[in-house]
């Protein structure tokens, strides 16, 4: 059995209502959804992966500045360019998932009834 050491949430940029960039934390990935919230969230929320991006302080600061100045067209362009750096793609191997391979049944052995 694998050691179940809790993984630390990973900082991400979330595309919030009105295109506002918000710093959040990616806790896990389940069913092609990113589970995000504050660093110590008890009840994080589920977002589609195209709304959660890898965090860098430079990118985040630039996006916040654009948002505060009302440069929404430029901000949308930044989001469009970040599509290749979705947090779910970058961090999927770094976080616990409800679909870890060790928890899946070997379909060939299950079908034959041989579970050894």
Buried (B, 14 or more C-beta within 10 A) or exposed (E): EEEEEEEEBBBBBBBEEEBBBBBBBBBBBBEEBBBBBEEEBEEBEEBEBEBBBBBEEEBBEBBBEBBEEEBEEBBEEBBEEBEEBBBBBBBBEEBBEEEEEEEEEEEEEEEEEEEE
